[in-house]
Amino acid sequence: MNIKGNVHLLKHDFYIPMSNEKRIHRFVNSIIILGNEITLIDTGTKDSYQTIFNYIKERGRSINEIKLLILSHSHPDHVGSAHKIKSLTNCKVIAHRAEKEWIEDLDCQYQSRKVPGFYQLVNEAVKVDDFVEHNQEIMLDKNLTIQVIHSPGHSKGSINLLFKEDKILFSADSIPLVNDIPNYDNFKQLQESLEAIKCCKDYEILLSSWTEPIADVASIQKLIMEGEEYLGNLDKVVKIHYASQQENTLGNCKQVVDSLGLPPFYVNPIVHIAFQSHFK
């Protein structure tokens, strides 16, 4: 989907296996920038490279034109095809330094964050060639500059990307969706990153990893406000059922999930980690 100018958004469907009988449908977005050279932002899961390559070829371009891959963070639905794309195109891979270990060492990431079906979503690590910093500007093409915004909370090295000339903000996973799975490692930092998105006046189109493009102010504000309220409700209930960050069973997690009427499969280690982070 062409968003504006050379900026394209591509949706990738995937499934998370919760058990032998149950799979959860999800989707994630990546961005393709078809300038003089091609830049990718995120890659979807491990088989998504085929969708990315087909999209590029359908527009009369070659995958050999892919010169840069920017990873918004290290989670498997964002880095799943990174190794394959780099191995086939020899593109440069960049990310925030705080994500390096989990991008380059999948076993380390999985031991810290046991996502169901992790190795079905990403099966090979990729080396990060260079690191981005907060407020760094990268000129991708004539009249196409992106500004890196360090936005921790969802993960410690998560970044948002502001397309300065096109007035587009890619918020990656920094805006929580109401009743979606609580998925963050630092509650306070996520609140702060969400507030920064709310206060930013430099964009007119919002792209995220989890939503369709939004191009009107009222809808953008509504999405952010709902995300704030959801985080606030989570915090209130977590503080009731968790005595401290040291709680180490899923029983407390289940109490929060049940109290908010969330799906039972939210009772898992990923959500438990998110709830513990309310005490950081």
C-alpha positions in Angstrom: 0.0 0.0 0.0 1.4 3.3 -1.1 1.1 5.8 1.9 2.7 8.9 0.5 5.5 9.6 -2.0 8.0 6.7 -1.9 6.7 5.3 1.4 4.8 2.0 1.3 3.2 -0.1 4.1 3.1 -3.9 3.8 1.0 -6.1 6.1 2.2 -9.6 7.2 -0.2 -12.2 8.7 1.2 -14.8 11.1 0.1 -17.2 13.8 1.4 -17.7 17.3 0.9 -21.4 18.5 -0.4 -21.3 22.0 -0.8 -25.1 22.1 -1.2 -28.0 19.7 -4.8 -27.1 19.3 -4.8 -23.3 19.5 -3.2 -20.7 17.3 -3.6 -17.0 17.6 -3.8 -14.9 14.5 -1.7 -11.7 14.5 -0.4 -9.3 11.9 2.5 -6.9 11.7 3.4 -4.1 9.4 6.7 -3.4 7.7 7.7 -0.3 5.6 9.3 -0.3 2.1 10.8 3.0 0.9 11.2 2.9 -2.9 13.7 5.7 -3.5 16.8 5.7 -5.7 17.7 2.8 -3.4 15.4 0.7 -1.4 15.2 0.9 2.4 13.2 -1.5 4.6 11.9 -0.9 8.1 11.2 -4.2 9.9 10.8 -7.5 8.2 7.8 -9.4 9.7 8.3 -13.1 10.6 10.7 -15.5 9.0 8.7 -16.2 5.8 7.7 -12.6 5.3 10.7 -11.8 3.1 8.8 -13.5 0.2 5.9 -11.0 0.5 8.4 -8.1 0.7 10.4 -9.3 -2.4 7.2 -9.9 -4.4 5.9 -6.4 -3.6 9.2 -4.9 -4.8 9.3 -6.9 -8.0 5.6 -6.1 -8.8 6.6 -2.4 -8.8 9.4 -3.1 -11.3 12.2 -2.9 -8.9 14.9 -5.4 -7.9 15.7 -6.9 -4.5 19.3 -6.1 -5.2 18.3 -2.4 -4.7 17.7 -3.0 -1.0 20.6 -1.3 0.7 19.4 -0.6 4.2 17.3 -2.4 6.8 16.2 -0.5 9.9 14.9 -2.6 12.8 12.6 -0.8 15.1 13.3 -3.4 17.8 14.4 -7.0 18.4 11.1 -9.0 18.7 10.6 -12.0 16.4 7.7 -10.5 14.3 10.0 -7.6 13.4 13.3 -9.3 12.8 12.0 -12.7 11.6 13.2 -12.2 8.0 16.2 -10.0 8.7 18.8 -12.7 8.3 17.3 -14.0 5.0 17.0 -10.5 3.5 20.6 -9.6 4.5 22.0 -12.8 3.2 20.3 -12.4 -0.2 20.9 -8.6 -0.7 24.0 -7.8 1.5 22.1 -4.8 2.9 23.3 -2.9 5.9 21.3 -3.6 9.1 20.9 -0.9 11.8 19.1 -0.7 15.1 19.4 0.9 18.5 22.4 -0.4 20.5 20.1 -1.6 23.4 18.6 -4.1 21.0 21.9 -5.6 19.7 22.1 -8.6 22.1 18.6 -9.8 21.4 18.9 -9.3 17.6 22.2 -11.1 17.4 21.5 -13.9 20.0 18.1 -15.5 19.7 18.7 -18.0 22.5 19.4 -15.1 24.8 16.2 -13.3 23.8 14.1 -16.5 24.2 15.5 -17.2 27.7 14.5 -13.8 28.8 11.2 -13.6 26.9 9.6 -17.0 26.2 7.3 -16.1 23.3 5.2 -19.1 22.3 6.4 -20.5 19.0 9.4 -18.2 19.1 11.6 -20.3 16.8 8.8 -20.7 14.3 8.7 -16.9 14.0 12.4 -16.3 13.6 15.0 -19.0 13.1 18.3 -17.2 12.4 19.9 -14.2 14.1 21.3 -11.3 12.1 24.4 -9.1 12.8 23.7 -5.4 13.4 26.1 -3.4 11.3 25.6 0.0 12.9 23.7 1.7 15.6 21.2 4.6 15.6 20.9 7.3 18.4 18.0 9.4 19.6 17.3 12.4 17.3 19.7 11.1 14.7 18.7 12.1 11.2 19.2 9.7 8.2 18.8 11.0 4.7 17.4 8.2 2.6 16.8 10.1 -0.6 16.2 13.6 -1.9 13.5 15.1 0.2 13.3 12.0 2.3 14.8 12.3 5.8 13.9 10.2 8.8 14.5 11.2 12.4 15.2 8.4 15.0 13.2 8.8 18.2 14.3 6.4 21.0 11.0 5.2 22.5 11.7 2.6 25.2 9.0 0.8 27.1 7.9 -1.9 24.7 11.5 -2.9 24.7 14.5 -1.0 26.0 15.8 -0.1 22.5 12.6 0.5 20.7 12.6 3.3 18.2 10.0 5.4 16.4 10.8 7.0 13.0 9.6 10.4 11.9 9.5 11.0 8.1 10.2 14.7 8.2 9.2 15.9 4.8 6.3 13.5 4.4 5.0 14.2 8.0 4.6 10.5 8.8 5.3 8.9 12.1 6.0 5.2 12.4 5.3 4.4 16.1 6.2 0.7 15.8 4.8 -1.0 19.0 4.8 2.1 21.2 1.0 2.6 21.2 -0.9 -0.2 23.1 -4.2 -1.2 21.7 -7.2 -1.6 24.1 -7.6 -5.1 25.4 -4.7 -6.3 23.3 -2.0 -8.4 25.0 0.0 -6.4 27.5 3.4 -6.6 25.9 6.1 -4.3 27.4 9.1 -4.5 29.6 8.9 -1.1 31.4 5.5 0.4 32.2 6.7 3.9 33.1 8.9 4.2 30.0 6.1 3.1 27.8 3.9 5.8 29.3 6.6 8.4 28.6 7.0 7.2 25.0 3.3 7.4 24.5 3.2 10.9 25.9 6.0 11.9 23.5 3.9 10.6 20.5 0.9 12.5 21.9 2.9 15.8 22.2 4.6 15.5 18.8 3.1 18.0 16.3 5.4 17.1 13.3 3.3 14.4 11.7 -0.1 14.1 9.9 -0.1 10.4 9.2 0.4 7.7 11.9 1.7 4.3 10.9 2.2 1.6 13.5 3.0 -2.1 13.6 -0.5 -3.1 14.6 -3.0 -0.8 12.9 -4.1 0.5 9.5 -2.7 3.9 8.5 -4.4 6.8 10.3 -4.5 10.2 8.5 -6.9 12.3 10.6 -6.1 14.1 13.8 -9.2 13.0 15.7 -8.6 9.3 15.0 -4.9 9.6 16.0 -5.8 11.3 19.2 -8.5 8.7 20.0 -6.0 5.8 19.5 -3.5 7.5 21.8 -6.1 8.4 24.4 -7.5 4.8 24.4 -3.9 3.5 24.8 -3.3 5.8 27.8 -6.6 4.7 29.4 -5.8 1.0 28.9 -2.4 1.4 30.5 -4.0 3.3 33.4 -6.6 0.6 34.0 -3.9 -2.1 33.8 -1.8 -0.2 36.4 -4.7 0.1 38.8 -5.5 -3.6 38.7 -1.9 -4.7 38.8 -1.3 -2.7 41.9 -4.2 -4.5 43.5 -3.1 -8.0 42.7 0.7 -7.7 42.7 2.4 -7.0 46.0 5.7 -6.1 44.4 7.9 -6.7 41.4 9.2 -9.9 43.1 6.0 -11.8 42.7 7.1 -14.9 40.8 4.0 -17.0 39.9 1.4 -16.6 37.2 -1.4 -16.6 39.9 -1.2 -12.8 40.2 -1.2 -12.5 36.4 -4.3 -14.6 36.2 -6.0 -12.4 38.8 -5.3 -9.2 36.8 -6.5 -10.9 33.5 -9.6 -12.2 35.1 -10.4 -8.9 36.7 -10.2 -7.0 33.4 -12.1 -9.7 31.5 -9.2 -10.3 29.2 -8.7 -13.6 27.2 -7.4 -16.5 29.4 -4.4 -17.1 27.2 -3.0 -13.7 28.3 -1.9 -15.6 31.5 1.6 -16.3 30.3 5.2 -15.3 31.1 5.3 -12.3 28.7 2.3 -10.6 30.3 3.6 -11.5 33.8 6.9 -9.7 32.9 4.9 -6.6 31.7 2.9 -6.5 35.0 6.1 -6.9 37.1 7.5 -3.8 35.3 4.9 -1.6 36.9 7.1 -1.7 40.0 10.3 -0.6 38.2 
